[in-house]
Amino acid sequence: MLLRPRDYRNALIPAYLCVGFGKMLGASFTVRGKENVHRNHGGVVLMNHQSALDLIVLAELWPIMGRSTVVAKKEVLYLFPFGTACWLWGTLFIDRKNRDSARNVINKEAKAINEKQAKLLFFPEGTRGSGDRLLAFKKGSFHVAVESQGFIQPVVISKYHFLKSNAKIFDRGQNIIKILPEISCAGLTKDDIPELMEQVQKIMQKEYELLSEESLAINNLSEVH
């Protein structure tokens, strides 16, 4: 990593190991919709957020998306050695208490999307949700997408039926990650963001329900056998 700092490829080996660790834990993922990924341009990738296991989802997507990067709160940088590794594979850190700092990072990310064809991975809900409905989306990622005049790529992960935090239960489970077709933000302005957010959330909510129902049936069938 030290030979090519800030390069997304530095995360490929950790991603491979993370996916393997997930399988050891019993959390396996099937990725669909790879044909919807276009590496010749950048974009904003939006994923629903359920638990810390979403790190495995990031690991699954990292080699598929191409020039991937993420945004993390500044405090993560100081969690040695994880924070140092995050910096080496290109994570951008923001100070959430400093609005000017966050705005500057968003501007830089929009520039990276256009100049480096970077794929910026976001959890638009901003916090973990494990219910049947996605939480309300925050505007930050949509501002980046509109600022870049690029594309939004929704990615939906089926509900973690095997994970029951309140009951402290962690069973084996099969999950589905589906990469949906891109949505162009060309010609949109910040005034279009509320309508864009509603459109994307509806698409992701519908897919979340379908995938969650399918994954539940798959996991119930595997328990029977």
KAQUIJO-V543585 format. One record per helix or strand of 3 or more residues. SS is the DSSP state (@ for helix, = for strand). FROM is the first residue (numbers start at 1). TO is the last residue. If there is no record, write none. Layout:
{{SS FROM TO} {SS FROM TO}}
This chain:
{{@ 2 4} {@ 8 25} {= 27 32} {@ 34 36} {= 43 47} {@ 54 65} {= 68 73} {@ 74 78} {@ 82 88} {= 92 94} {@ 99 115} {= 119 122} {@ 140 148} {= 151 157} {= 173 184} {@ 190 224}}
